[in-house]
Amino acid sequence: MNLKIEFTTKAVRDLKSLSLIIQKQILEETIKLESSPFPFKTKIKKIKGVKFPCFRLRIDLSNDTYRLFYGIDKNNIYIL
């Protein structure tokens, strides 16, 4: 199942506010979602209370932990 990843305007703005090293690491984790929207069962949680299927991916980097919110619709993954 190959999905297409699309970033919202806010997601792009948030990503640009981070350092280039962190941006690269987050994008590497994001690319893994294309082939499997749930690559790490222990790092993903479903967001409750929304109609659109939304999930949170925890990205652990050396110094910090980041949360990537995304939604899945047919053949697209929307990074929120």
All heavy atoms as an XYZ file, in Angstrom:
667
protein
N       0.844     -1.177      0.000
C       0.000      0.000      0.000
C       0.888      1.238      0.000
O       1.535      1.552      0.981
C      -0.876     -0.044      1.255
C      -1.715      1.160      1.469
S      -3.127      0.742      2.471
C      -2.915      1.658      3.917
N       0.966      1.923     -1.129
C       1.747      3.138     -1.243
C       0.838      4.347     -1.168
O      -0.123      4.453     -1.914
C       2.536      3.172     -2.543
C       4.005      3.001     -2.317
O       4.464      2.971     -1.194
N       4.748      2.895     -3.382
N       1.137      5.229     -0.252
C       0.344      6.420     -0.041
C       1.156      7.656     -0.393
O       2.385      7.640     -0.359
C      -0.106      6.494      1.419
C      -0.948      5.320      1.906
C      -1.112      5.383      3.411
C      -2.289      5.315      1.242
N       0.465      8.725     -0.725
C       1.114      9.996     -1.059
C       1.056     10.905      0.167
O       0.005     11.044      0.803
C       0.388     10.635     -2.233
C       0.964     11.946     -2.667
C       0.152     12.520     -3.810
C       0.621     13.931     -4.096
N      -0.277     14.607     -5.025
N       2.165     11.530      0.494
C       2.227     12.419      1.657
C       2.052     13.859      1.206
O       2.697     14.305      0.256
C       3.565     12.256      2.404
C       3.639     10.868      3.009
C       3.715     13.323      3.468
C       4.900     10.594      3.770
N       1.165     14.568      1.897
C       0.950     15.987      1.637
C       1.062     16.746      2.954
O       0.506     16.330      3.966
C      -0.432     16.229      1.027
C      -0.590     15.646     -0.356
C      -1.914     16.017     -0.986
O      -2.479     17.076     -0.635
O      -2.381     15.237     -1.824
N       1.791     17.855      2.921
C       1.977     18.692      4.108
C       1.012     19.868      4.061
O       0.859     20.504      3.020
C       3.406     19.238      4.171
C       4.430     18.218      4.553
C       4.953     17.355      3.602
C       4.859     18.116      5.859
C       5.900     16.414      3.950
C       5.810     17.173      6.216
C       6.328     16.319      5.260
N       0.374     20.162      5.180
C      -0.453     21.367      5.256
C       0.480     22.579      5.356
O       1.675     22.449      5.667
C      -1.382     21.345      6.478
O      -0.589     21.315      7.664
C      -2.323     20.157      6.430
N      -0.072     23.748      5.098
C       0.719     24.978      5.173
C       1.300     25.166      6.571
O       2.462     25.534      6.731
C      -0.161     26.190      4.802
O      -0.738     25.951      3.517
C       0.648     27.470      4.754
N       0.502     24.880      7.578
C       0.976     25.023      8.965
C       2.090     24.029      9.272
O       3.062     24.370      9.948
C      -0.175     24.831      9.951
C       0.275     24.999     11.389
C      -0.872     25.121     12.329
C      -0.499     25.264     13.773
N       0.859     25.387     14.148
N       1.982     22.810      8.756
C       3.022     21.806      8.998
C       4.341     22.251      8.379
O       5.406     22.091      8.980
C       2.591     20.456      8.436
N       4.283     22.814      7.179
C       5.500     23.306      6.520
C       6.106     24.450      7.323
O       7.315     24.500      7.549
C       5.196     23.755      5.071
C       6.389     24.456      4.446
C       4.774     22.564      4.226
N       5.265     25.355      7.789
C       5.745     26.491      8.580
C       6.385     26.006      9.880
O       7.457     26.475     10.276
C       4.577     27.439      8.846
C       4.982     28.734      9.502
C       3.836     29.742      9.618
N       2.645     29.170     10.232
C       1.446     29.113      9.651
N       1.292     29.580      8.423
N       0.411     28.593     10.278
N       5.756     25.038     10.547
C       6.312     24.500     11.791
C       7.638     23.799     11.544
O       8.579     23.930     12.327
C       5.333     23.526     12.441
C       4.103     24.214     13.014
O       4.138     25.450     13.192
O       3.117     23.512     13.278
N       7.721     23.049     10.459
C       8.949     22.318     10.135
C      10.093     23.284      9.828
O      11.227     23.069     10.253
C       8.700     21.386      8.950
C       9.752     20.348      8.643
C       9.959     19.410      9.833
C       9.375     19.546      7.412
N       9.787     24.369      9.113
C      10.819     25.354      8.766
C      11.365     26.081      9.983
O      12.481     26.597      9.945
C      10.269     26.376      7.771
C      10.154     25.840      6.369
C       9.668     26.920      5.423
C       9.599     26.406      4.004
N       9.138     27.437      3.070
N      10.603     26.118     11.060
C      11.058     26.820     12.267
C      12.121     26.018     13.024
O      12.757     26.543     13.934
C       9.876     27.134     13.179
O       9.378     25.946     13.752
N      12.313     24.750     12.658
C      13.291     23.893     13.325
C      14.629     23.944     12.597
O      14.709     24.370     11.445
C      12.776     22.456     13.365
C      11.431     22.255     14.056
C      10.930     20.840     13.835
C      11.542     22.551     15.536
N      15.676     23.466     13.251
C      16.998     23.444     12.618
C      17.012     22.426     11.477
O      16.195     21.503     11.431
C      18.082     23.092     13.644
O      17.970     21.730     13.999
N      17.944     22.576     10.560
C      18.022     21.702      9.385
C      18.254     20.240      9.764
O      17.704     19.336      9.136
C      19.126     22.172      8.440
C      18.822     23.457      7.676
C      20.027     23.885      6.853
C      17.615     23.286      6.792
N      19.027     20.000     10.792
C      19.304     18.624     11.222
C      18.017     17.956     11.712
O      17.713     16.823     11.352
C      20.384     18.615     12.321
C      21.710     19.113     11.757
C      20.540     17.235     12.929
C      22.765     19.387     12.794
N      17.258     18.680     12.515
C      16.008     18.138     13.038
C      14.998     17.960     11.904
O      14.285     16.961     11.847
C      15.456     19.029     14.162
C      16.409     18.959     15.363
C      14.050     18.615     14.568
C      16.091     19.911     16.474
N      14.946     18.925     10.977
C      14.053     18.812      9.819
C      14.335     17.524      9.048
O      13.408     16.791      8.687
C      14.242     19.990      8.866
C      13.671     21.287      9.330
C      13.916     22.402      8.329
O      14.015     22.166      7.134
N      14.027     23.624      8.820
N      15.590     17.252      8.813
C      15.980     16.061      8.053
C      15.536     14.784      8.776
O      14.993     13.865      8.158
C      17.490     16.047      7.844
C      17.977     14.875      7.045
C      19.485     14.890      6.873
C      19.918     13.631      6.160
N      21.349     13.484      6.101
N      15.756     14.722     10.078
C      15.380     13.535     10.845
C      13.865     13.333     10.864
O      13.381     12.206     10.745
C      15.935     13.638     12.267
C      17.442     13.547     12.303
C      18.011     13.817     13.685
O      17.452     14.591     14.451
N      19.123     13.175     14.007
N      13.120     14.415     10.983
C      11.661     14.316     10.971
C      11.171     13.883      9.596
O      10.278     13.042      9.479
C      11.023     15.649     11.418
C      11.282     15.861     12.914
C       9.526     15.678     11.107
C      10.833     17.186     13.454
N      11.761     14.420      8.537
C      11.364     14.029      7.185
C      11.681     12.564      6.909
O      10.920     11.877      6.219
C      12.034     14.931      6.144
C      11.465     16.349      6.081
C      12.292     17.205      5.137
C      10.015     16.341      5.658
N      12.778     12.058      7.451
C      13.110     10.635      7.285
C      12.029      9.755      7.909
O      11.631      8.739      7.333
C      14.469     10.326      7.904
C      15.636     10.855      7.108
C      16.972     10.701      7.814
O      17.004     10.203      8.961
O      17.988     11.095      7.224
N      11.542     10.142      9.082
C      10.474      9.389      9.733
C       9.168      9.522      8.947
O       8.401      8.565      8.837
C      10.265      9.877     11.172
C      11.436      9.633     12.083
C      11.689      8.164     12.349
O      10.716      7.412     12.493
O      12.854      7.773     12.409
N       8.937     10.701      8.393
C       7.721     10.943      7.622
C       7.687     10.099      6.351
O       6.643      9.561      5.989
C       7.613     12.438      7.264
O       7.678     13.209      8.464
C       6.310     12.752      6.564
N       8.817      9.955      5.698
C       8.893      9.175      4.458
C       8.518      7.719      4.712
O       7.917      7.070      3.857
C      10.293      9.313      3.836
C      10.465     10.723      3.283
C      10.522      8.284      2.736
C      11.866     11.060      2.850
N       8.808      7.213      5.887
C       8.462      5.829      6.222
C       6.957      5.605      6.223
O       6.491      4.485      6.035
C       9.044      5.451      7.581
C      10.550      5.390      7.598
C      11.065      5.102      8.988
C      12.577      5.208      9.039
N      13.081      5.029     10.402
N       6.187      6.674      6.415
C       4.729      6.553      6.431
C       4.170      6.217      5.049
O       3.083      5.666      4.941
C       4.090      7.850      6.936
C       4.356      8.237      8.381
C       3.762      9.614      8.674
C       3.793      7.208      9.328
N       4.903      6.567      3.984
C       4.423      6.300      2.624
C       4.194      4.815      2.376
O       3.197      4.421      1.781
C       5.411      6.822      1.582
C       5.317      8.291      1.329
C       6.258      8.747      0.246
O       7.378      8.215      0.142
O       5.853      9.647     -0.506
N       5.112      3.992      2.810
C       4.982      2.561      2.561
C       4.117      1.873      3.608
O       3.482      0.863      3.335
C       6.355      1.905      2.494
O       7.044      2.112      3.699
N       4.101      2.422      4.809
C       3.278      1.839      5.871
C       2.837      2.964      6.806
O       3.680      3.561      7.486
C       4.088      0.808      6.657
O       3.369      0.387      7.775
N       1.536      3.269      6.852
C       1.086      4.384      7.698
C       1.231      4.129      9.195
O       1.086      5.026      9.993
C      -0.378      4.572      7.310
C      -0.778      3.337      6.619
C       0.462      2.679      6.091
N       1.542      2.884      9.573
C       1.728      2.551     10.984
C       3.027      1.765     11.161
O       3.012      0.610     11.564
C       0.541      1.728     11.499
C      -0.778      2.344     11.170
C      -1.571      1.817     10.171
C      -1.209      3.474     11.838
C      -2.785      2.394      9.854
C      -2.423      4.058     11.529
C      -3.212      3.520     10.533
N       4.185      2.390     10.874
C       5.441      1.644     10.910
C       5.883      1.242     12.309
O       6.547      0.235     12.479
C       6.447      2.593     10.275
C       5.883      3.949     10.521
C       4.388      3.777     10.523
N       5.535      2.027     13.306
C       5.968      1.765     14.673
C       4.738      1.702     15.560
O       4.226      2.719     15.981
C       6.888      2.875     15.172
C       7.941      3.275     14.192
C       7.819      4.438     13.444
C       9.050      2.486     13.997
C       8.786      4.809     12.547
C      10.025      2.853     13.102
C       9.890      4.017     12.372
N       4.273      0.510     15.854
C       3.039      0.354     16.632
C       3.122      1.025     18.001
O       2.151      1.564     18.497
C       2.722     -1.131     16.802
C       2.536     -1.848     15.498
C       1.094     -1.920     15.140
C       0.960     -2.788     13.905
N       0.002     -2.321     12.984
N       4.305      1.020     18.607
C       4.429      1.591     19.951
C       4.546      3.112     19.943
O       4.349      3.744     20.970
C       5.651      1.004     20.679
O       6.829      1.295     19.920
C       5.510     -0.494     20.846
N       4.865      3.711     18.800
C       5.051      5.156     18.719
C       3.835      5.878     18.158
O       3.852      7.089     18.030
C       6.260      5.477     17.837
C       7.573      5.037     18.425
C       8.702      5.489     17.534
C      10.047      5.163     18.122
N      11.127      5.716     17.323
N       2.781      5.148     17.806
C       1.620      5.758     17.169
C       0.394      5.596     18.055
O       0.156      4.531     18.612
C       1.362      5.126     15.792
C       2.497      5.502     14.859
C       0.031      5.572     15.218
C       2.370      4.989     13.477
N      -0.358      6.687     18.170
C      -1.624      6.646     18.905
C      -2.704      7.289     18.050
O      -2.462      8.285     17.376
C      -1.515      7.404     20.222
C      -0.627      6.715     21.211
C      -0.851      7.227     22.586
C       0.011      6.415     23.534
N      -0.256      6.693     24.899
N      -3.886      6.705     18.095
C      -5.025      7.267     17.378
C      -5.601      8.411     18.199
O      -5.747      8.307     19.413
C      -6.088      6.195     17.150
C      -7.225      6.672     16.293
C      -8.112      5.497     15.913
C      -9.101      5.776     14.920
N      -9.932      6.575     14.560
N      -5.904      9.507     17.528
C      -6.500     10.656     18.189
C      -8.006     10.416     18.283
O      -8.662     10.163     17.279
C      -6.223     11.956     17.398
C      -4.720     12.139     17.164
C      -6.824     13.161     18.100
C      -3.894     12.248     18.402
N      -8.539     10.474     19.486
C      -9.957     10.203     19.705
C     -10.766     11.491     19.620
O     -10.264     12.574     19.869
C     -10.154      9.566     21.083
C      -9.475      8.227     21.212
C      -9.659      7.662     22.593
C      -8.896      6.348     22.719
N      -8.963      5.819     24.055
N     -12.018     11.348     19.248
C     -12.924     12.482     19.247
C     -12.952     13.282     17.955
O     -13.521     14.370     17.928
N     -12.346     12.782     16.893
C     -12.392     13.466     15.601
C     -12.969     12.512     14.558
O     -12.772     11.303     14.638
C     -10.994     13.964     15.151
C     -10.500     15.069     16.043
C      -9.996     12.842     15.114
N     -13.702     13.055     13.577
C     -14.316     12.213     12.550
C     -13.283     11.709     11.561
O     -13.333     10.580     11.116
C     -15.394     13.011     11.815
C     -16.579     13.348     12.675
C     -17.609     14.116     11.899
C     -18.755     14.515     12.814
N     -19.768     15.275     12.097
N     -12.352     12.564     11.200
C     -11.294     12.222     10.259
C     -10.266     11.350     10.987
O      -9.846     11.706     12.089
C     -10.657     13.532      9.777
C      -9.679     13.387      8.664
C     -10.114     13.078      7.388
C      -8.326     13.577      8.885
C      -9.209     12.962      6.346
C      -7.425     13.462      7.848
C      -7.867     13.151      6.581
N      -9.871     10.205     10.444
C      -8.918      9.345     11.167
C      -7.545     10.028     11.322
O      -6.812     10.182     10.360
C      -8.828      8.085     10.324
C      -9.395      8.431      8.998
C     -10.270      9.629      9.176
N      -7.251     10.465     12.538
C      -5.998     11.171     12.829
C      -5.147     10.353     13.796
O      -5.665      9.663     14.668
C      -6.277     12.531     13.449
S      -7.011     13.693     12.314
N      -3.832     10.500     13.627
C      -2.889      9.754     14.442
C      -1.746     10.665     14.866
O      -1.495     11.694     14.252
C      -2.331      8.563     13.648
C      -3.398      7.633     13.174
C      -4.007      7.823     11.949
C      -3.815      6.584     13.970
C      -5.011      6.984     11.509
C      -4.814      5.730     13.541
C      -5.412      5.937     12.308
N      -1.060     10.246     15.909
C       0.101     10.969     16.405
C       1.292     10.023     16.385
O       1.235      8.921     16.911
C      -0.143     11.442     17.832
C       1.022     12.249     18.381
C       0.888     12.453     19.858
N       1.263     11.195     20.508
C       0.917     10.874     21.735
N       0.165     11.677     22.445
N       1.302      9.741     22.268
N       2.378     10.456     15.753
C       3.618      9.684     15.712
C       4.631     10.372     16.612
O       4.899     11.568     16.456
C       4.160      9.607     14.280
C       5.559      9.028     14.099
C       5.602      7.569     14.540
C       6.008      9.160     12.659
N       5.170      9.637     17.574
C       6.203     10.175     18.465
C       7.551      9.955     17.810
O       7.907      8.847     17.430
C       6.152      9.483     19.823
C       7.074     10.130     20.847
C       7.032      9.411     22.178
N       7.798      8.175     22.066
C       7.305      6.964     22.317
N       6.066      6.810     22.701
N       8.065      5.900     22.202
N       8.319     11.036     17.653
C       9.648     10.966     17.056
C      10.655     11.322     18.136
O      10.718     12.462     18.588
C       9.770     11.926     15.849
C       8.721     11.568     14.803
C      11.169     11.878     15.266
C       8.629     12.542     13.659
N      11.423     10.331     18.560
C      12.438     10.533     19.592
C      13.775     10.839     18.930
O      14.330     10.005     18.215
C      12.567      9.287     20.469
C      11.290      9.001     21.234
O      10.707      9.957     21.771
O      10.881      7.824     21.280
N      14.277     12.036     19.171
C      15.597     12.415     18.672
C      16.548     12.475     19.859
O      16.149     12.273     20.997
C      15.512     13.754     17.941
C      14.537     13.778     16.751
C      14.501     15.150     16.118
C      14.918     12.731     15.723
N      17.790     12.771     19.613
C      18.796     12.700     20.671
C      18.464     13.567     21.888
O      18.587     13.122     23.020
C      20.163     13.083     20.114
O      20.112     14.382     19.546
N      18.025     14.795     21.668
C      17.783     15.698     22.788
C      16.311     15.887     23.120
O      15.959     16.201     24.241
C      18.380     17.078     22.500
C      19.882     17.015     22.368
O      20.508     16.070     22.809
N      20.463     18.025     21.749
N      15.451     15.748     22.118
C      14.044     16.083     22.292
C      13.130     15.009     21.720
O      13.564     14.126     20.994
C      13.722     17.410     21.587
C      14.321     18.601     22.296
O      14.241     18.654     23.528
O      14.851     19.496     21.609
N      11.870     15.159     22.031
C      10.825     14.309     21.460
C       9.843     15.215     20.734
O       9.431     16.242     21.271
C      10.094     13.532     22.569
O      11.041     12.714     23.256
C       9.018     12.643     21.985
N       9.500     14.839     19.518
C       8.566     15.609     18.709
C       7.337     14.763     18.424
O       7.409     13.536     18.403
C       9.222     16.051     17.396
C      10.348     17.024     17.617
C      11.655     16.581     17.800
C      10.110     18.390     17.664
C      12.686     17.472     18.027
C      11.137     19.286     17.886
C      12.422     18.824     18.069
O      13.436     19.701     18.287
N       6.212     15.431     18.194
C       4.978     14.755     17.835
C       4.595     15.187     16.425
O       4.547     16.380     16.137
C       3.833     15.116     18.783
C       4.110     14.833     20.246
C       4.088     13.341     20.518
N       4.097     13.014     21.917
C       5.192     12.812     22.636
N       6.366     12.934     22.078
N       5.109     12.481     23.905
N       4.310     14.206     15.584
C       3.878     14.462     14.218
C       2.428     14.003     14.121
O       2.130     12.827     14.351
C       4.749     13.685     13.227
C       4.369     13.840     11.775
C       4.973     15.141     11.240
C       4.863     12.678     10.963
N       1.522     14.922     13.828
C       0.116     14.589     13.692
C      -0.201     14.409     12.223
O       0.195     15.231     11.391
C      -0.756     15.692     14.302
C      -0.631     15.762     15.793
C       0.338     16.554     16.382
C      -1.467     15.019     16.598
C       0.474     16.610     17.759
C      -1.344     15.070     17.983
C      -0.375     15.861     18.559
N      -0.910     13.334     11.905
C      -1.261     13.095     10.505
C      -2.607     12.424     10.399
O      -3.084     11.782     11.326
C      -0.171     12.278      9.807
C       0.016     10.860     10.295
C      -0.583      9.797      9.635
C       0.812     10.587     11.395
C      -0.398      8.483     10.073
C       1.008      9.282     11.838
C       0.404      8.247     11.171
O       0.573      6.949     11.598
N      -3.235     12.634      9.236
C      -4.521     12.025      8.950
C      -4.420     11.213      7.675
O      -3.594     11.499      6.811
N      -5.263     10.204      7.566
C      -5.247      9.332      6.399
C      -6.609      9.411      5.714
O      -7.646      9.285      6.362
C      -4.950      7.877      6.797
C      -3.596      7.802      7.487
C      -4.993      6.971      5.575
C      -3.279      6.440      8.048
N      -6.572      9.625      4.390
C      -7.791      9.692      3.600
C      -7.531      9.029      2.253
O      -6.745      9.541      1.462
C      -8.215     11.145      3.403
C      -9.486     11.278      2.600
O     -10.374     10.426      2.746
O      -9.585     12.247      1.824
N      -8.140      7.887      2.018
C      -7.988      7.106      0.784
C      -6.522      6.844      0.502
O      -5.903      6.038      1.173
C      -8.694      7.782     -0.381
C     -10.187      7.882     -0.194
C     -10.856      8.492     -1.375
C     -12.346      8.652     -1.064
N     -13.045      9.307     -2.102
N      -5.918      7.521     -0.486
C      -4.523      7.273     -0.859
C      -3.580      8.384     -0.410
O      -2.473      8.500     -0.933
C      -4.405      7.085     -2.375
C      -5.109      5.832     -2.841
O      -5.183      4.858     -2.104
N      -5.631      5.863     -4.034
N      -4.018      9.202      0.518
C      -3.202     10.337      0.969
C      -2.985     10.305      2.470
O      -3.865      9.899      3.233
C      -3.879     11.668      0.607
C      -3.943     11.884     -0.878
O      -3.012     11.577     -1.603
N      -5.060     12.426     -1.335
N      -1.812     10.773      2.852
C      -1.514     11.039      4.262
C      -1.288     12.535      4.372
O      -0.443     13.089      3.661
C      -0.256     10.279      4.722
C      -0.491      8.773      4.697
C       0.149     10.723      6.127
C       0.714      7.954      5.072
N      -2.041     13.179      5.217
C      -1.934     14.623      5.403
C      -1.177     14.889      6.704
O      -1.625     14.503      7.777
C      -3.312     15.268      5.464
C      -4.088     15.092      4.177
C      -5.054     14.104      4.060
C      -3.830     15.913      3.080
C      -5.754     13.935      2.887
C      -4.527     15.748      1.899
C      -5.484     14.755      1.796
O      -6.174     14.586      0.635
N      -0.033     15.540      6.582
C       0.743     15.931      7.762
C       0.135     17.244      8.262
O       0.102     18.242      7.545
C       2.237     16.102      7.421
C       2.798     14.859      6.740
C       3.017     16.464      8.683
C       2.715     13.589      7.535
N      -0.344     17.203      9.497
C      -1.077     18.346     10.048
C      -0.220     19.245     10.856
O       0.587     19.505     11.282
C      -2.246     17.863     10.907
C      -3.159     16.856     10.230
C      -4.170     16.311     11.205
C      -3.869     17.519      9.073
